[in-house]
Amino acid sequence: MSDDISQLNFTAAARLYKWPSLGNLRREDRAPYMVSDGTLDECIREFMAKPANSRHLYEIRTKAQAPLISDILSPEHIVELSRLRDFL
């Protein structure tokens, strides 16, 4: 797995999206909207700067990098990638 980690491209194009919410809960009846357009690294940094209690409302969309990065990254996945990035 360490080879997979070292080959991650944090400069890949990515977009940070936020789900509309009501009472800090996702509105599944609405589509998420883009709040940032940049690199995967920039989107991870912007996501991590959000308050922890609202991160569940965000996702990052990027080109998949098998096996560790899918095209839509959940909040939990983003936190793990942030930890990995700090060790590289």
C-alpha positions as CSV (number, residue, x, y, z in Angstrom):
1,M,0.0,0.0,0.0
2,S,2.9,2.4,0.6
3,D,3.6,2.5,-3.2
4,D,-0.1,3.5,-3.7
5,I,0.3,6.3,-1.2
6,S,3.5,7.6,-2.7
7,Q,1.8,7.8,-6.2
8,L,-1.2,9.9,-5.1
9,N,-1.4,13.0,-7.2
10,F,-2.5,15.8,-4.8
11,T,-2.1,18.3,-7.7
12,A,-5.0,16.7,-9.6
13,A,-7.9,18.9,-10.4
14,A,-10.7,18.8,-7.8
15,R,-13.8,20.6,-6.6
16,L,-15.2,21.0,-3.2
17,Y,-19.0,20.7,-3.0
18,K,-21.4,21.5,-0.2
19,W,-24.8,20.0,0.3
20,P,-27.7,22.4,1.1
21,S,-28.7,21.8,4.7
22,L,-31.5,22.4,7.1
23,G,-30.8,22.1,10.8
24,N,-27.2,21.0,9.9
25,L,-28.6,17.9,8.1
26,R,-28.1,17.3,4.4
27,R,-31.0,18.1,2.1
28,E,-30.9,15.0,0.0
29,D,-33.7,16.5,-2.1
30,R,-31.3,19.2,-3.4
31,A,-28.1,18.9,-5.4
32,P,-24.7,19.9,-3.8
33,Y,-23.1,23.1,-5.1
34,M,-19.5,23.9,-5.8
35,V,-17.7,26.1,-3.3
36,S,-14.1,25.7,-4.5
37,D,-12.3,24.7,-7.7
38,G,-8.6,23.9,-7.5
39,T,-6.2,21.0,-6.8
40,L,-7.0,18.0,-4.6
41,D,-4.5,19.4,-2.0
42,E,-6.3,22.8,-2.0
43,C,-9.7,21.3,-1.7
44,I,-8.5,19.1,1.2
45,R,-7.0,22.1,3.0
46,E,-10.2,24.1,2.5
47,F,-12.3,21.2,3.8
48,M,-10.1,20.8,6.9
49,A,-10.5,24.5,7.6
50,K,-14.3,24.0,8.0
51,P,-15.7,23.4,11.5
52,A,-15.7,19.7,12.3
53,N,-19.4,19.7,13.1
54,S,-20.3,20.8,9.5
55,R,-17.8,18.7,7.5
56,H,-20.5,16.1,6.8
57,L,-22.1,18.6,4.5
58,Y,-19.1,18.5,2.1
59,E,-17.5,16.2,-0.5
60,I,-14.7,16.5,-3.0
61,R,-15.0,15.4,-6.6
62,T,-11.9,14.6,-8.6
63,K,-10.6,12.0,-11.0
64,A,-10.4,8.6,-9.4
65,Q,-6.9,7.4,-8.5
66,A,-7.3,3.7,-7.8
67,P,-7.2,2.1,-5.3
68,L,-7.2,4.9,-2.7
69,I,-9.1,7.8,-4.3
70,S,-12.6,7.5,-5.8
71,D,-14.2,10.2,-7.9
72,I,-16.4,11.4,-5.0
73,L,-14.7,11.6,-1.6
74,S,-16.7,11.4,1.6
75,P,-15.9,13.5,4.6
76,E,-14.3,10.5,6.3
77,H,-12.2,9.7,3.3
78,I,-11.0,13.4,3.1
79,V,-9.9,13.4,6.7
80,E,-7.9,10.2,6.1
81,L,-6.3,11.6,2.9
82,S,-5.4,14.7,4.9
83,R,-3.6,12.5,7.4
84,L,-1.8,10.6,4.7
85,R,-0.8,13.9,2.9
86,D,0.8,15.1,6.1
87,F,3.1,12.1,6.2
88,L,4.3,12.3,2.6
